[in-house]
């Protein structure tokens, strides 16, 4: 009846009155403890049975091993199986399956395979649970190919593969972003007339969403409905997120309308995705309208929500709006993270306002930002390059020095911009020093452009320093070359290409916000 406390009291009363319980009674007590994963009580009961002279049978051991499965204690489960053998009891398929299940719970496919081999060596036939545990263990560590191999072995053994087992592999493939494999597995499920769960479809839809593949995501959403699987909030949120990735505000809003028409309530992920779609398009007014709707639904915004609003202001060119949202989130008790600050700093730099960018970076370094240990490299690099664009060699050098002092990596673009601005204001000695430091930091230096070997050598030549010019050219012959990062005429020469390689743009994620938890962009 589930009244564990009363059962224990009655059992202890029995012992206190000198009545020796039989094996069945003790096994009931073992099962009571096993259901809650209480391995300590299980061991105590087994020892008690030995003391009282009560026979410990196969049921006692198999019941006890369930406690170790429940508590994910793989060594305890293995010891229990070995103890069973020492008692002269032969472990059966249930015993081995319990050990296999524990291996799966601790995500150890190698260990599970070892026990599968031992099971076979003992002359036992693996059943669906045995194979299912192997598939689960492989899927949990993302080894989809290995999980698929065990699925095939299971089929060859003439065992029926359940939809749940197949679903785990589909979800693992989707989580890795291997949409093609996930689709093939789901097609195999359809062929076998196995029903996939909403979580399986959601995983595939989400994988398509992360790639910005709206058409494929919509196709699988439609297929899910055709198969009679009820779409839930995660299903709709994944579709909203797919539209957000493609900066398709209209599409995102349509999916929210479809969700509401189906009687499904949105959650923070849903609204974060819509707000993010608006932010990606630079539509700050629309983003704020969805934010207000979110609040009206009683949904509490989080850091991803505010970061999207900050990004919306930044993308729309409204720097004051972006800064206001950074302040509002603090006032509302939501701690800004590095993404929050780096978005504002980058916006300040883009708007040619290095002083404002510097102000926010200085605040981050002041130690007065809860939850932030130190600014990211991106924040430093943004300020360095903002001052370089403004033609201030001293401030750009100061912040690059500060970045290196704080253990942040100065990017190649930052070094190149500092070299360029020193060449431009005639401080060639400092430009030379920064170029050499750029090489020491392992960055390839561009051959041409304003922050390049050629620019510095030409500048020395123009100042009548032929020996220094020759030294720079010799350095260029020995050092690896890189792309043009900075141009005094156009700001950044290769910055857009660098962003594309390094991911220096806001990007959507599974949480419905943008970027990741540690940084909005990479320098």
NORBELKA-V983799 format. One record per run of one state. SS is the DSSP state (H for helix, E for strand, - for the rest). FROM is the first residue (numbers start at 1). LEN is the number of residues. If there is no record, write none. Layout:
BEGIN
((SS	FROM	LEN) (SS	FROM	LEN))
END
This chain:
BEGIN
((-	1	3) (H	4	13) (-	17	6) (H	23	12) (-	35	4) (H	39	14) (-	53	5) (H	58	13) (-	71	3) (H	74	13) (-	87	6) (H	93	13) (-	106	3) (H	109	13) (-	122	6) (H	128	13) (-	141	3) (H	144	13) (-	157	6) (H	163	13) (-	176	3) (H	179	13) (-	192	6) (H	198	13) (-	211	3) (H	214	13) (-	227	6) (H	233	13) (-	246	3) (H	249	13) (-	262	6) (H	268	13) (-	281	3) (H	284	13) (-	297	6) (H	303	13) (-	316	3) (H	319	13) (-	332	6) (H	338	13) (-	351	3) (H	354	12) (-	366	11) (H	377	13) (-	390	3) (H	393	13) (-	406	6) (H	412	13) (-	425	3) (H	428	13) (-	441	4) (E	445	2) (-	447	6) (H	453	10) (-	463	3) (H	466	13) (-	479	2) (E	481	2) (-	483	3) (E	486	2) (-	488	3) (E	491	2) (-	493	2) (H	495	8) (-	503	5) (E	508	1) (-	509	5) (E	514	1) (-	515	9))
END
